[in-house]
Amino acid sequence: MDKKQMMQAIVDKVGREKAIEMVLQAYNTELLTTWIARIEANKPLGGPQRRDHFASAMERVLEVCELAT
């Protein structure tokens, strides 16, 4: 499932505004989790292989939406 399909599935379940809010909150959580882990490991932020935090956030939100139905 690509990003557009994931977002549409989330919108179908919770509505457009709530979907945007949930995905943005999940995105911020993904970033903070990555940054904290890198800081604790004493590694520089960023790096040669960057995760797709946005896709990870949408996957988490979609998973929660599917569990709730």
BALOBA-1460 file (C-alpha; in Angstrom, 3 decimals):
// residues 69
<rec num="1" residu="m" x="0.000" y="0.000" z="0.000"/>
<rec num="2" residu="d" x="1.487" y="3.367" z="-0.968"/>
<rec num="3" residu="k" x="1.261" y="6.587" z="1.057"/>
<rec num="4" residu="k" x="-1.745" y="7.944" z="-0.816"/>
<rec num="5" residu="q" x="-3.710" y="4.742" z="-0.275"/>
<rec num="6" residu="m" x="-2.760" y="4.620" z="3.413"/>
<rec num="7" residu="m" x="-3.866" y="8.216" z="3.945"/>
<rec num="8" residu="q" x="-7.121" y="7.604" z="2.117"/>
<rec num="9" residu="a" x="-7.816" y="4.564" z="4.292"/>
<rec num="10" residu="i" x="-7.225" y="6.674" z="7.411"/>
<rec num="11" residu="v" x="-9.455" y="9.478" z="6.086"/>
<rec num="12" residu="d" x="-12.199" y="6.944" z="5.356"/>
<rec num="13" residu="k" x="-12.075" y="5.753" z="8.964"/>
<rec num="14" residu="v" x="-11.768" y="9.006" z="10.938"/>
<rec num="15" residu="g" x="-12.407" y="11.924" z="8.570"/>
<rec num="16" residu="r" x="-10.033" y="14.330" z="6.858"/>
<rec num="17" residu="e" x="-9.229" y="16.738" z="9.692"/>
<rec num="18" residu="k" x="-8.757" y="14.035" z="12.325"/>
<rec num="19" residu="a" x="-6.627" y="11.989" z="9.896"/>
<rec num="20" residu="i" x="-4.301" y="14.924" z="9.305"/>
<rec num="21" residu="e" x="-4.016" y="15.597" z="13.044"/>
<rec num="22" residu="m" x="-3.337" y="11.946" z="13.892"/>
<rec num="23" residu="v" x="-0.716" y="11.482" z="11.173"/>
<rec num="24" residu="l" x="1.095" y="14.696" z="12.120"/>
<rec num="25" residu="q" x="1.208" y="13.656" z="15.778"/>
<rec num="26" residu="a" x="2.484" y="10.206" z="14.800"/>
<rec num="27" residu="y" x="5.083" y="11.807" z="12.492"/>
<rec num="28" residu="n" x="6.377" y="13.997" z="15.327"/>
<rec num="29" residu="t" x="6.588" y="10.930" z="17.554"/>
<rec num="30" residu="e" x="8.558" y="9.037" z="14.885"/>
<rec num="31" residu="l" x="11.041" y="11.914" z="14.575"/>
<rec num="32" residu="l" x="11.495" y="12.302" z="18.321"/>
<rec num="33" residu="t" x="11.938" y="8.571" z="18.816"/>
<rec num="34" residu="t" x="14.651" y="8.467" z="16.147"/>
<rec num="35" residu="w" x="16.405" y="11.569" z="17.460"/>
<rec num="36" residu="i" x="16.384" y="10.384" z="21.068"/>
<rec num="37" residu="a" x="17.752" y="6.972" z="20.089"/>
<rec num="38" residu="r" x="20.548" y="8.589" z="18.066"/>
<rec num="39" residu="i" x="21.413" y="11.046" z="20.838"/>
<rec num="40" residu="e" x="21.513" y="8.249" z="23.417"/>
<rec num="41" residu="a" x="23.795" y="6.240" z="21.126"/>
<rec num="42" residu="n" x="25.982" y="9.344" z="20.666"/>
<rec num="43" residu="k" x="25.482" y="9.320" z="16.898"/>
<rec num="44" residu="p" x="24.971" y="12.383" z="14.706"/>
<rec num="45" residu="l" x="21.435" y="13.219" z="13.614"/>
<rec num="46" residu="g" x="20.670" y="12.329" z="10.012"/>
<rec num="47" residu="g" x="22.896" y="9.852" z="8.309"/>
<rec num="48" residu="p" x="23.436" y="7.990" z="5.078"/>
<rec num="49" residu="q" x="20.222" y="5.951" z="5.399"/>
<rec num="50" residu="r" x="17.207" y="8.034" z="6.299"/>
<rec num="51" residu="r" x="13.990" y="6.369" z="7.390"/>
<rec num="52" residu="d" x="10.708" y="7.422" z="5.858"/>
<rec num="53" residu="h" x="9.178" y="8.775" z="9.063"/>
<rec num="54" residu="f" x="6.018" y="9.877" z="7.276"/>
<rec num="55" residu="a" x="5.266" y="6.390" z="5.955"/>
<rec num="56" residu="s" x="6.000" y="4.891" z="9.375"/>
<rec num="57" residu="a" x="3.629" y="7.380" z="10.986"/>
<rec num="58" residu="m" x="0.828" y="6.545" z="8.581"/>
<rec num="59" residu="e" x="1.373" y="2.818" z="9.114"/>
<rec num="60" residu="r" x="1.047" y="3.272" z="12.883"/>
<rec num="61" residu="v" x="-2.122" y="5.368" z="12.598"/>
<rec num="62" residu="l" x="-3.686" y="2.957" z="10.101"/>
<rec num="63" residu="e" x="-2.861" y="0.022" z="12.363"/>
<rec num="64" residu="v" x="-4.586" y="1.701" z="15.302"/>
<rec num="65" residu="c" x="-7.611" y="2.602" z="13.155"/>
<rec num="66" residu="e" x="-7.929" y="-0.993" z="11.985"/>
<rec num="67" residu="l" x="-7.662" y="-2.309" z="15.543"/>
<rec num="68" residu="a" x="-10.439" y="0.025" z="16.645"/>
<rec num="69" residu="t" x="-12.941" y="-1.265" z="14.088"/>
